[in-house]
Amino acid sequence: MAREGADVTISYLPEEQEDAEETKKLVEAEKRTCLLFPGDLSNRETCRQVVEEHMKKFKKLNVLVNNASKQYICKDLAQIDLDQVEHVFQTNIIQMFALSKFALPHLSRGDSIINTTSTVTFRGTSGMVDYAATKGAIVGFTRSLAKQLMPKGIRVNAVAPGPVYTPIQVDTRAPEEMEDWGAGSSIGRPGQPSEVATSFVFLASSDASLYYGQILHCYPLG
């Protein structure tokens, strides 16, 4: 986004401060401004505050990327922790409602909301039933909000990555599981964040002016 001329606000968990600082340096290397906002987006007050702080800093908001996510592995629904299920839904989909609600008064014709869903929505996953359910909800949210905002010229779309090597994967798997993680997939490896980022940039651009309620798949579905 910064490479295409955007100033950026990044919201992240406090324990991710080091990664956030590195990302800020990358944005500034493109001669753009980056505002860092630590906080937990599963708290709706944090969602309100991050939008307010962005507007104080930049005075405008053109693109909202809803990318916060949480996952836990549980291969037996009878043993699933219902508190964790609620947390996954709060983090993965409820916060999208909150952020979008607070951002909407600042968006206008030509602006864009981009949500992150997953290919597990369409192929399922036995080990993360709650996670897959939230990602399916995001597809419904994306397509319905796109219809609602289409008359205003605000585009709402989503990106559905497959397995991508990010910290969330490392946090939910043992080190030995990560050694060959993704090797059994259809392309024999996990994706990298840089391979997914271009889909977000495209959907944010005027090149995607006809895209409303679309889901871009950044990985084979098989």
Secondary structure, DSSP 8 states (H G I E B T S, - for coil): -GGGT--EEEEE-GGGHHHHHHHHHHHHHTT--EEEEE--TTSHHHHHHHHHHHHHHHS---EEEE--------S-GGG--HHHHHHHHIIIIIHHHHHHHHHGGG--TT-EEEEE--THHHH--TT-HHHHHHHHHHHHHHHHHHHHHGGGT-EEEEEEE-SB--HHHHHTS-HHHHTTTTTTSTTSS-B-HHHHHHHHHHHHSGGGTT-SS-EEEES---
